């Protein structure tokens, strides 16, 4: 028992008293220290209570997860700021040591990539010599002008790549590697058109590096297949020619939103027979590509565009129509029309501008207008004329007339929602005869349409109307509400949501604008230049 007691005492914590405690406790006469006194229970309780209170205070002051994240972010930004200050101070000290040579180079304006390199002077400039900025700007302009002249002297064959907006800013020369179809892979399927199958194009890494193109920029490949007839082959190659013509003037092509190409080929033997396709590529599109004998290939930038039906504001619609007319004015001035404008191949860019996606249906003056148009909703009357007993051949007599009519249909669809210009979805107007008859009866005006070779076709006579009565008739749009299954009033502007914010003057201008576009005779329709000067386009 005694040993156990001594062992337990040995494990007890020893508390050494202060000098005052030693005096009260006393000491032996021999000077040996006595047993150390233990604190009373009341003192220990006070210590425990105080420690408990301190722990509670610390617990109350604990930081929540949200505050902890805020403190971490704040600390990060403080450290970043300190790092910036340190680096800036270091650079300032370094610049003082090296003189003002670096400052002078920083003031030099940017010049063209094609400018001739400046010769280095043997003697360095004095440390505090002032620099004439005007002289530097003049020299930079001289170098830019020289570079432009050098580019203008190049033949089209020397420009292996077409400049696509801001995507590609460098031209190629004989020393640069040329892009071929064997270098291009086929990616995700995107869609199809009348003759084209569209998919993502997979370009090689060296092409991005060589042409200094951001690797985030993607491209699409349009493959024209099914070229079993002369008509389809001509359509496919026509788009090649149109894009090449519209892209010759790079500045205008960019200004008028022409989607240019980085690679194009005319009709060539199919190089995609053994090409690998993604596993999720639809078989009914993959097989026509592999089995086609000849193809036409065009590679263009992939653009993230919106549909025109997303335009719901009066001002945005006017801006869209104006940019579309500007594109058409540029194309028409070069003798090019689209001939297939619709809501499927005209999209909205990131700034609300119109972007025309396809040009493979264009026609030239004197060419036949075949009556199997792809989209009757946007086709002008001369394109809907059915063959009569004499099997008349309708020839194109105006470059711009068909496109102007299609633009008018788009404007009607956007402004008069939910009503639409009469189309094959309207009951009892499923075929061309009934559809064209309703248009002639509604808008009236001149009914004689030139069909080429100094010949005319009278639509009033074709549908049993009296021509004189239609000439006197007041112009009115044939609008139809599919939900209500009845005709709409084109003057009841309060029924159309888009027109709520428009003023009366703007609505009157819009009505007159449409009336100048939607004429039966293509000879009477206003062209793009005239329409751009209309008050409706002045905003």
Residue pairs with C-beta under 8 A, 6 or more apart in sequence:
14 36
15 36
15 37
15 38
15 39
16 36
17 25
17 36
17 37
21 37
25 34
25 37
26 34
27 33
27 34
28 34
63 71
95 102
95 103
99 127
100 125
100 127
100 128
100 129
101 124
101 125
101 127
104 125
104 129
104 131
107 131
107 133
107 136
108 136
108 140
109 136
109 137
109 140
110 140
111 140
111 143
111 144
112 143
112 144
112 147
112 148
113 147
113 169
113 170
114 147
114 150
114 151
115 140
115 143
115 144
115 146
115 147
116 143
116 146
151 171
154 171
156 244
156 248
158 171
158 172
158 173
159 171
159 172
160 171
160 172
160 176
160 178
160 179
161 168
161 171
161 172
161 179
161 211
161 262
161 263
162 168
162 244
162 247
162 250
162 260
162 261
162 262
163 169
163 171
163 247
163 250
163 253
163 254
163 260
164 259
164 260
164 261
164 262
164 300
164 301
165 254
165 260
165 301
166 254
167 213
167 217
167 262
167 301
168 211
168 213
168 262
169 212
170 211
170 212
172 178
172 211
176 210
177 206
177 207
177 210
179 203
179 207
179 262
179 263
181 265
181 271
181 272
181 297
182 271
183 203
183 204
183 207
184 201
184 202
184 203
184 204
184 221
184 263
184 299
185 201
185 202
185 203
185 275
185 276
186 199
186 200
186 201
186 202
186 221
186 272
186 275
186 276
186 277
186 278
186 281
186 289
187 199
187 200
187 201
187 202
187 278
188 199
188 200
188 278
188 280
188 281
189 197
189 198
189 199
189 278
189 280
189 281
189 282
189 285
190 198
190 199
190 200
190 220
191 198
192 198
192 285
193 345
193 358
193 360
194 235
194 360
194 361
194 374
195 224
195 225
195 226
195 227
195 232
195 235
195 236
195 360
196 222
196 223
196 224
196 225
196 236
196 358
196 360
197 222
197 223
197 225
197 285
197 288
197 289
198 220
198 221
198 222
198 223
199 220
199 221
199 223
199 281
200 218
200 219
200 220
200 221
200 302
201 218
201 219
201 220
201 221
201 299
203 219
205 215
207 213
208 214
208 215
217 301
217 302
218 301
218 302
219 262
219 299
219 300
219 301
219 302
220 299
220 300
220 301
220 302
221 297
221 298
221 299
222 297
222 298
222 299
222 300
223 272
223 289
223 295
223 296
223 297
224 232
224 235
224 236
224 239
224 295
224 296
224 297
224 360
225 288
225 289
225 292
225 295
226 232
226 288
226 292
227 233
227 236
227 267
227 292
227 293
227 294
227 295
227 296
233 267
233 294
233 296
235 360
235 361
236 267
236 296
236 360
237 266
237 267
237 296
238 359
238 360
238 362
239 296
239 298
239 358
239 359
239 360
239 362
240 264
240 265
240 266
240 296
240 298
242 331
242 336
242 359
242 360
242 362
243 258
243 259
243 260
243 261
243 264
243 298
243 359
244 264
245 334
245 336
246 253
246 258
246 260
246 330
246 331
246 334
246 336
246 359
247 253
247 258
247 260
247 261
252 258
252 330
253 260
256 326
256 327
256 329
256 330
256 331
257 323
257 327
257 349
257 353
257 354
257 355
257 356
258 327
258 330
258 356
259 300
259 301
259 303
259 355
259 356
259 357
260 300
260 301
261 298
261 299
261 300
262 299
262 300
262 301
263 297
263 298
263 299
264 297
264 298
264 299
265 296
265 297
265 298
266 296
267 294
267 295
267 296
268 294
268 295
268 296
268 297
269 293
269 294
270 289
270 290
270 292
270 293
270 294
270 295
271 295
272 289
272 290
272 292
272 295
273 290
275 289
275 290
277 286
277 289
289 295
303 347
303 349
303 355
304 350
305 347
305 348
305 349
305 355
305 357
306 347
306 348
307 343
307 347
307 348
308 320
308 343
308 346
308 347
308 348
308 410
308 413
308 414
309 343
309 413
309 414
310 348
311 317
311 320
311 348
311 352
311 414
312 497
312 498
313 498
313 501
314 415
314 498
314 499
314 501
314 502
314 506
315 539
316 352
317 411
317 414
317 415
317 498
318 536
318 537
318 539
319 352
319 353
320 348
320 352
320 353
320 354
320 414
321 354
321 407
321 410
321 411
321 537
322 532
322 537
323 352
323 353
323 354
324 346
324 354
324 356
324 407
324 410
325 407
325 528
325 531
325 532
325 537
326 528
326 532
327 354
327 356
328 337
328 338
328 400
328 403
328 404
328 407
328 528
329 527
329 528
329 529
329 532
331 337
331 338
332 399
332 400
332 403
332 527
332 528
335 364
335 365
335 399
336 359
336 362
336 399
337 362
337 363
337 399
337 400
337 402
337 403
338 356
338 358
338 359
338 361
338 362
338 403
338 406
339 361
339 362
339 363
339 402
339 403
340 358
340 360
340 361
340 362
340 373
340 374
340 375
340 378
340 406
341 356
341 378
341 403
341 406
341 407
341 410
342 374
342 375
342 377
342 378
342 406
343 378
343 410
343 413
344 375
345 356
345 357
345 358
346 354
346 355
346 356
346 357
346 410
347 354
347 355
347 357
348 354
348 355
349 355
361 374
363 369
363 396
363 402
364 396
365 396
365 397
365 398
365 399
366 395
366 396
366 452
367 395
367 396
368 393
368 394
368 395
368 396
369 382
369 383
369 394
369 395
369 396
371 383
371 384
371 385
371 386
371 387
371 394
371 432
373 379
373 383
373 384
376 384
376 423
376 424
376 432
376 435
377 409
377 421
377 423
377 424
378 405
378 406
378 409
378 410
379 402
379 405
379 406
380 401
380 402
380 405
380 406
380 522
381 405
381 436
381 439
381 440
381 449
381 459
381 520
382 394
382 401
382 402
382 449
382 451
382 522
383 394
383 402
384 432
384 435
384 436
385 392
385 394
385 432
385 436
385 449
385 451
385 457
385 459
385 462
386 432
386 433
386 436
388 462
392 451
392 455
392 457
393 451
393 452
394 451
394 452
394 457
395 451
395 452
395 453
396 402
396 452
397 450
397 451
397 452
397 522
397 523
398 522
398 523
398 525
400 525
400 527
400 528
401 522
401 523
401 525
402 522
403 528
404 517
404 525
404 526
404 527
404 528
404 531
405 517
405 518
405 522
405 525
407 517
408 514
408 517
408 518
409 421
411 510
411 513
411 514
411 517
412 420
412 421
412 477
412 479
412 514
413 420
413 421
414 498
415 496
415 498
415 499
415 510
416 477
416 479
416 488
416 490
416 496
416 498
417 496
417 497
417 498
418 481
418 482
418 483
419 479
419 480
419 481
419 488
419 496
420 426
420 479
420 480
420 481
420 482
421 477
421 478
421 479
421 480
422 429
422 435
422 438
422 439
422 442
422 478
422 479
422 480
423 429
423 435
424 430
424 431
424 435
425 482
426 435
426 480
426 482
427 485
428 434
429 435
429 438
436 459
436 463
437 463
438 478
439 478
439 520
440 447
440 459
440 460
440 463
440 465
440 470
440 520
441 463
441 465
441 470
441 478
442 476
442 477
442 478
443 475
443 476
443 477
443 478
443 518
443 519
443 520
444 470
444 471
444 472
444 473
444 474
444 475
444 476
444 520
445 470
445 471
445 473
445 475
445 519
445 520
445 521
445 524
446 471
446 519
446 520
446 521
446 524
447 458
447 459
447 460
447 461
447 465
447 467
447 470
447 471
447 520
447 521
448 456
448 457
448 458
448 459
448 467
448 521
449 456
449 457
449 458
449 459
449 520
449 521
449 522
450 456
450 521
450 522
450 523
451 457
458 467
459 465
459 520
460 466
460 467
460 470
461 467
475 515
475 518
476 490
477 490
477 514
477 518
478 487
479 487
479 488
479 489
479 490
480 486
480 487
480 488
481 487
481 488
488 495
489 495
490 511
491 511
493 499
493 502
493 507
499 507
502 510
506 536
509 534
509 535
509 536
510 536
512 534
512 536
513 531
513 534
513 536
513 537
516 525
516 526
516 530
516 531
516 534
517 525
517 526
517 531
518 525
519 525
526 534
531 537
